[in-house]
């Protein structure tokens, strides 16, 4: 999977297909986990 967190959160599968991440709280949680990955 590929993620972009600079600007709006965007997610793609390994095949390059976009993934819809529903809900603002879910997008915020995913973005926070990505930004802080490996820090715990």
CHARMM internal coordinates of N, CA and C (Angstrom, degrees):
IC EDIT
DIST 1 N 1 CA 1.4309
DIST 1 CA 1 C 1.5209
ANGL 1 N 1 CA 1 C 108.61
DIST 1 C 2 N 1.3067
ANGL 1 CA 1 C 2 N 114.42
DIHE 1 N 1 CA 1 C 2 N 152.18
DIST 2 N 2 CA 1.4596
ANGL 1 C 2 N 2 CA 120.88
DIHE 1 CA 1 C 2 N 2 CA 177.29
DIST 2 CA 2 C 1.5171
ANGL 2 N 2 CA 2 C 108.03
DIHE 1 C 2 N 2 CA 2 C -122.23
DIST 2 C 3 N 1.3277
ANGL 2 CA 2 C 3 N 116.37
DIHE 2 N 2 CA 2 C 3 N 138.35
DIST 3 N 3 CA 1.4547
ANGL 2 C 3 N 3 CA 122.11
DIHE 2 CA 2 C 3 N 3 CA -178.25
DIST 3 CA 3 C 1.5171
ANGL 3 N 3 CA 3 C 109.43
DIHE 2 C 3 N 3 CA 3 C -126.79
DIST 3 C 4 N 1.3217
ANGL 3 CA 3 C 4 N 116.74
DIHE 3 N 3 CA 3 C 4 N 145.74
DIST 4 N 4 CA 1.4595
ANGL 3 C 4 N 4 CA 122.55
DIHE 3 CA 3 C 4 N 4 CA 170.48
DIST 4 CA 4 C 1.5183
ANGL 4 N 4 CA 4 C 107.32
DIHE 3 C 4 N 4 CA 4 C -126.54
DIST 4 C 5 N 1.3179
ANGL 4 CA 4 C 5 N 116.45
DIHE 4 N 4 CA 4 C 5 N 128.38
DIST 5 N 5 CA 1.4627
ANGL 4 C 5 N 5 CA 119.94
DIHE 4 CA 4 C 5 N 5 CA -179.96
DIST 5 CA 5 C 1.5218
ANGL 5 N 5 CA 5 C 112.44
DIHE 4 C 5 N 5 CA 5 C -120.69
DIST 5 C 6 N 1.3126
ANGL 5 CA 5 C 6 N 118.19
DIHE 5 N 5 CA 5 C 6 N -1.97
DIST 6 N 6 CA 1.4616
ANGL 5 C 6 N 6 CA 120.59
DIHE 5 CA 5 C 6 N 6 CA 172.98
DIST 6 CA 6 C 1.5195
ANGL 6 N 6 CA 6 C 106.72
DIHE 5 C 6 N 6 CA 6 C -87.38
DIST 6 C 7 N 1.3189
ANGL 6 CA 6 C 7 N 116.09
DIHE 6 N 6 CA 6 C 7 N 113.30
DIST 7 N 7 CA 1.4619
ANGL 6 C 7 N 7 CA 120.65
DIHE 6 CA 6 C 7 N 7 CA -170.87
DIST 7 CA 7 C 1.5156
ANGL 7 N 7 CA 7 C 107.64
DIHE 6 C 7 N 7 CA 7 C 90.05
DIST 7 C 8 N 1.3175
ANGL 7 CA 7 C 8 N 118.14
DIHE 7 N 7 CA 7 C 8 N -154.88
DIST 8 N 8 CA 1.4695
ANGL 7 C 8 N 8 CA 119.85
DIHE 7 CA 7 C 8 N 8 CA 179.74
DIST 8 CA 8 C 1.5295
ANGL 8 N 8 CA 8 C 111.28
DIHE 7 C 8 N 8 CA 8 C -65.20
DIST 8 C 9 N 1.3224
ANGL 8 CA 8 C 9 N 116.39
DIHE 8 N 8 CA 8 C 9 N 144.29
DIST 9 N 9 CA 1.4610
ANGL 8 C 9 N 9 CA 121.10
DIHE 8 CA 8 C 9 N 9 CA 177.05
DIST 9 CA 9 C 1.5164
ANGL 9 N 9 CA 9 C 109.31
DIHE 8 C 9 N 9 CA 9 C -63.30
DIST 9 C 10 N 1.3180
ANGL 9 CA 9 C 10 N 116.73
DIHE 9 N 9 CA 9 C 10 N 131.50
DIST 10 N 10 CA 1.4562
ANGL 9 C 10 N 10 CA 122.00
DIHE 9 CA 9 C 10 N 10 CA 177.42
DIST 10 CA 10 C 1.5216
ANGL 10 N 10 CA 10 C 108.22
DIHE 9 C 10 N 10 CA 10 C -136.01
DIST 10 C 11 N 1.3419
ANGL 10 CA 10 C 11 N 116.43
DIHE 10 N 10 CA 10 C 11 N 140.64
DIST 11 N 11 CA 1.4653
ANGL 10 C 11 N 11 CA 122.02
DIHE 10 CA 10 C 11 N 11 CA -177.48
DIST 11 CA 11 C 1.5174
ANGL 11 N 11 CA 11 C 108.43
DIHE 10 C 11 N 11 CA 11 C -134.17
DIST 11 C 12 N 1.3440
ANGL 11 CA 11 C 12 N 116.01
DIHE 11 N 11 CA 11 C 12 N 138.34
DIST 12 N 12 CA 1.4544
ANGL 11 C 12 N 12 CA 122.55
DIHE 11 CA 11 C 12 N 12 CA 176.23
DIST 12 CA 12 C 1.5179
ANGL 12 N 12 CA 12 C 109.82
DIHE 11 C 12 N 12 CA 12 C -132.39
DIST 12 C 13 N 1.3296
ANGL 12 CA 12 C 13 N 116.62
DIHE 12 N 12 CA 12 C 13 N 148.75
DIST 13 N 13 CA 1.4655
ANGL 12 C 13 N 13 CA 121.22
DIHE 12 CA 12 C 13 N 13 CA 174.16
DIST 13 CA 13 C 1.5196
ANGL 13 N 13 CA 13 C 109.12
DIHE 12 C 13 N 13 CA 13 C -73.78
DIST 13 C 14 N 1.3283
ANGL 13 CA 13 C 14 N 116.52
DIHE 13 N 13 CA 13 C 14 N 172.54
DIST 14 N 14 CA 1.4670
ANGL 13 C 14 N 14 CA 120.62
DIHE 13 CA 13 C 14 N 14 CA 175.95
DIST 14 CA 14 C 1.5221
ANGL 14 N 14 CA 14 C 111.83
DIHE 13 C 14 N 14 CA 14 C -61.36
DIST 14 C 15 N 1.3385
ANGL 14 CA 14 C 15 N 116.70
DIHE 14 N 14 CA 14 C 15 N -27.32
DIST 15 N 15 CA 1.4626
ANGL 14 C 15 N 15 CA 121.29
DIHE 14 CA 14 C 15 N 15 CA 179.71
DIST 15 CA 15 C 1.5262
ANGL 15 N 15 CA 15 C 112.32
DIHE 14 C 15 N 15 CA 15 C -82.37
DIST 15 C 16 N 1.3438
ANGL 15 CA 15 C 16 N 117.00
DIHE 15 N 15 CA 15 C 16 N -4.08
DIST 16 N 16 CA 1.4583
ANGL 15 C 16 N 16 CA 120.46
DIHE 15 CA 15 C 16 N 16 CA 177.56
DIST 16 CA 16 C 1.5202
ANGL 16 N 16 CA 16 C 114.90
DIHE 15 C 16 N 16 CA 16 C 93.67
DIST 16 C 17 N 1.3224
ANGL 16 CA 16 C 17 N 117.66
DIHE 16 N 16 CA 16 C 17 N 4.83
DIST 17 N 17 CA 1.4619
ANGL 16 C 17 N 17 CA 120.57
DIHE 16 CA 16 C 17 N 17 CA 179.45
DIST 17 CA 17 C 1.5296
ANGL 17 N 17 CA 17 C 109.37
DIHE 16 C 17 N 17 CA 17 C -82.33
DIST 17 C 18 N 1.3431
ANGL 17 CA 17 C 18 N 117.61
DIHE 17 N 17 CA 17 C 18 N 136.28
DIST 18 N 18 CA 1.4597
ANGL 17 C 18 N 18 CA 119.38
DIHE 17 CA 17 C 18 N 18 CA 178.66
DIST 18 CA 18 C 1.5241
ANGL 18 N 18 CA 18 C 111.60
DIHE 17 C 18 N 18 CA 18 C -67.46
DIST 18 C 19 N 1.3307
ANGL 18 CA 18 C 19 N 116.14
DIHE 18 N 18 CA 18 C 19 N 146.34
DIST 19 N 19 CA 1.4577
ANGL 18 C 19 N 19 CA 122.55
DIHE 18 CA 18 C 19 N 19 CA 178.39
DIST 19 CA 19 C 1.5237
ANGL 19 N 19 CA 19 C 107.57
DIHE 18 C 19 N 19 CA 19 C -114.20
DIST 19 C 20 N 1.3279
ANGL 19 CA 19 C 20 N 116.68
DIHE 19 N 19 CA 19 C 20 N 127.64
DIST 20 N 20 CA 1.4554
ANGL 19 C 20 N 20 CA 121.02
DIHE 19 CA 19 C 20 N 20 CA 177.25
DIST 20 CA 20 C 1.5243
ANGL 20 N 20 CA 20 C 108.67
DIHE 19 C 20 N 20 CA 20 C -84.21
DIST 20 C 21 N 1.3287
ANGL 20 CA 20 C 21 N 116.18
DIHE 20 N 20 CA 20 C 21 N 124.26
DIST 21 N 21 CA 1.4630
ANGL 20 C 21 N 21 CA 121.51
DIHE 20 CA 20 C 21 N 21 CA 176.97
DIST 21 CA 21 C 1.5290
ANGL 21 N 21 CA 21 C 106.21
DIHE 20 C 21 N 21 CA 21 C -105.81
DIST 21 C 22 N 1.3377
ANGL 21 CA 21 C 22 N 117.51
DIHE 21 N 21 CA 21 C 22 N 105.07
DIST 22 N 22 CA 1.4653
ANGL 21 C 22 N 22 CA 120.30
DIHE 21 CA 21 C 22 N 22 CA -173.40
DIST 22 CA 22 C 1.5284
ANGL 22 N 22 CA 22 C 112.96
DIHE 21 C 22 N 22 CA 22 C -77.64
DIST 22 C 23 N 1.2856
ANGL 22 CA 22 C 23 N 115.67
DIHE 22 N 22 CA 22 C 23 N 145.74
DIST 23 N 23 CA 1.4631
ANGL 22 C 23 N 23 CA 121.40
DIHE 22 CA 22 C 23 N 23 CA 172.63
DIST 23 CA 23 C 1.5130
ANGL 23 N 23 CA 23 C 114.34
DIHE 22 C 23 N 23 CA 23 C 81.72
DIST 23 C 24 N 1.3155
ANGL 23 CA 23 C 24 N 115.74
DIHE 23 N 23 CA 23 C 24 N 133.40
DIST 24 N 24 CA 1.4612
ANGL 23 C 24 N 24 CA 121.75
DIHE 23 CA 23 C 24 N 24 CA -178.39
DIST 24 CA 24 C 1.5244
ANGL 24 N 24 CA 24 C 111.65
DIHE 23 C 24 N 24 CA 24 C -63.10
DIST 24 C 25 N 1.3282
ANGL 24 CA 24 C 25 N 117.52
DIHE 24 N 24 CA 24 C 25 N -38.82
DIST 25 N 25 CA 1.4688
ANGL 24 C 25 N 25 CA 119.90
DIHE 24 CA 24 C 25 N 25 CA -179.05
DIST 25 CA 25 C 1.5222
ANGL 25 N 25 CA 25 C 111.07
DIHE 24 C 25 N 25 CA 25 C -67.10
DIST 25 C 26 N 1.3163
ANGL 25 CA 25 C 26 N 117.61
DIHE 25 N 25 CA 25 C 26 N -38.49
DIST 26 N 26 CA 1.4719
ANGL 25 C 26 N 26 CA 121.28
DIHE 25 CA 25 C 26 N 26 CA 178.79
DIST 26 CA 26 C 1.5225
ANGL 26 N 26 CA 26 C 109.59
DIHE 25 C 26 N 26 CA 26 C -67.18
DIST 26 C 27 N 1.3479
ANGL 26 CA 26 C 27 N 117.96
DIHE 26 N 26 CA 26 C 27 N -43.34
DIST 27 N 27 CA 1.4648
ANGL 26 C 27 N 27 CA 120.85
DIHE 26 CA 26 C 27 N 27 CA 177.74
DIST 27 CA 27 C 1.5235
ANGL 27 N 27 CA 27 C 111.05
DIHE 26 C 27 N 27 CA 27 C -62.80
DIST 27 C 28 N 1.3343
ANGL 27 CA 27 C 28 N 117.45
DIHE 27 N 27 CA 27 C 28 N -40.57
DIST 28 N 28 CA 1.4609
ANGL 27 C 28 N 28 CA 120.88
DIHE 27 CA 27 C 28 N 28 CA 179.48
DIST 28 CA 28 C 1.5259
ANGL 28 N 28 CA 28 C 111.00
DIHE 27 C 28 N 28 CA 28 C -65.42
DIST 28 C 29 N 1.3286
ANGL 28 CA 28 C 29 N 117.20
DIHE 28 N 28 CA 28 C 29 N -42.15
DIST 29 N 29 CA 1.4623
ANGL 28 C 29 N 29 CA 121.04
DIHE 28 CA 28 C 29 N 29 CA 178.14
DIST 29 CA 29 C 1.5258
ANGL 29 N 29 CA 29 C 110.95
DIHE 28 C 29 N 29 CA 29 C -63.41
DIST 29 C 30 N 1.3271
ANGL 29 CA 29 C 30 N 117.64
DIHE 29 N 29 CA 29 C 30 N -46.53
DIST 30 N 30 CA 1.4575
ANGL 29 C 30 N 30 CA 121.10
DIHE 29 CA 29 C 30 N 30 CA 179.28
DIST 30 CA 30 C 1.5239
ANGL 30 N 30 CA 30 C 110.41
DIHE 29 C 30 N 30 CA 30 C -60.97
DIST 30 C 31 N 1.3182
ANGL 30 CA 30 C 31 N 117.60
DIHE 30 N 30 CA 30 C 31 N -45.05
DIST 31 N 31 CA 1.4671
ANGL 30 C 31 N 31 CA 120.99
DIHE 30 CA 30 C 31 N 31 CA 178.90
DIST 31 CA 31 C 1.5223
ANGL 31 N 31 CA 31 C 110.73
DIHE 30 C 31 N 31 CA 31 C -60.56
DIST 31 C 32 N 1.3296
ANGL 31 CA 31 C 32 N 117.76
DIHE 31 N 31 CA 31 C 32 N -43.43
DIST 32 N 32 CA 1.4650
ANGL 31 C 32 N 32 CA 121.02
DIHE 31 CA 31 C 32 N 32 CA 179.53
DIST 32 CA 32 C 1.5261
ANGL 32 N 32 CA 32 C 111.11
DIHE 31 C 32 N 32 CA 32 C -63.59
DIST 32 C 33 N 1.3305
ANGL 32 CA 32 C 33 N 117.53
DIHE 32 N 32 CA 32 C 33 N -43.22
DIST 33 N 33 CA 1.4582
ANGL 32 C 33 N 33 CA 120.38
DIHE 32 CA 32 C 33 N 33 CA 178.35
DIST 33 CA 33 C 1.5247
ANGL 33 N 33 CA 33 C 111.60
DIHE 32 C 33 N 33 CA 33 C -63.34
DIST 33 C 34 N 1.3294
ANGL 33 CA 33 C 34 N 117.26
DIHE 33 N 33 CA 33 C 34 N -38.78
DIST 34 N 34 CA 1.4712
ANGL 33 C 34 N 34 CA 120.55
DIHE 33 CA 33 C 34 N 34 CA 179.69
DIST 34 CA 34 C 1.5244
ANGL 34 N 34 CA 34 C 111.37
DIHE 33 C 34 N 34 CA 34 C -67.43
DIST 34 C 35 N 1.3198
ANGL 34 CA 34 C 35 N 116.12
DIHE 34 N 34 CA 34 C 35 N -42.78
DIST 35 N 35 CA 1.4688
ANGL 34 C 35 N 35 CA 120.16
DIHE 34 CA 34 C 35 N 35 CA -178.18
DIST 35 CA 35 C 1.5291
ANGL 35 N 35 CA 35 C 110.92
DIHE 34 C 35 N 35 CA 35 C -66.03
DIST 35 C 36 N 1.3355
ANGL 35 CA 35 C 36 N 117.02
DIHE 35 N 35 CA 35 C 36 N -34.43
DIST 36 N 36 CA 1.4553
ANGL 35 C 36 N 36 CA 120.87
DIHE 35 CA 35 C 36 N 36 CA -176.36
DIST 36 CA 36 C 1.5239
ANGL 36 N 36 CA 36 C 113.70
DIHE 35 C 36 N 36 CA 36 C -103.76
DIST 36 C 37 N 1.3281
ANGL 36 CA 36 C 37 N 118.19
DIHE 36 N 36 CA 36 C 37 N 14.49
DIST 37 N 37 CA 1.4724
ANGL 36 C 37 N 37 CA 119.60
DIHE 36 CA 36 C 37 N 37 CA -176.89
DIST 37 CA 37 C 1.5220
ANGL 37 N 37 CA 37 C 111.17
DIHE 36 C 37 N 37 CA 37 C -60.14
DIST 37 C 38 N 1.2991
ANGL 37 CA 37 C 38 N 114.74
DIHE 37 N 37 CA 37 C 38 N 139.56
DIST 38 N 38 CA 1.4471
ANGL 37 C 38 N 38 CA 121.57
DIHE 37 CA 37 C 38 N 38 CA 178.20
DIST 38 CA 38 C 1.5223
ANGL 38 N 38 CA 38 C 114.74
DIHE 37 C 38 N 38 CA 38 C 77.88
DIST 38 C 39 N 1.3297
ANGL 38 CA 38 C 39 N 117.25
DIHE 38 N 38 CA 38 C 39 N 1.52
DIST 39 N 39 CA 1.4737
ANGL 38 C 39 N 39 CA 118.62
DIHE 38 CA 38 C 39 N 39 CA -176.63
DIST 39 CA 39 C 1.5297
ANGL 39 N 39 CA 39 C 112.77
DIHE 38 C 39 N 39 CA 39 C -95.88
DIST 39 C 40 N 1.3594
ANGL 39 CA 39 C 40 N 118.33
DIHE 39 N 39 CA 39 C 40 N 4.08
DIST 40 N 40 CA 1.4557
ANGL 39 C 40 N 40 CA 119.11
DIHE 39 CA 39 C 40 N 40 CA 177.82
DIST 40 CA 40 C 1.4577
ANGL 40 N 40 CA 40 C 110.09
DIHE 39 C 40 N 40 CA 40 C -120.18
END
COOR INIT
IC SEED 1 N 1 CA 1 C
IC BUILD
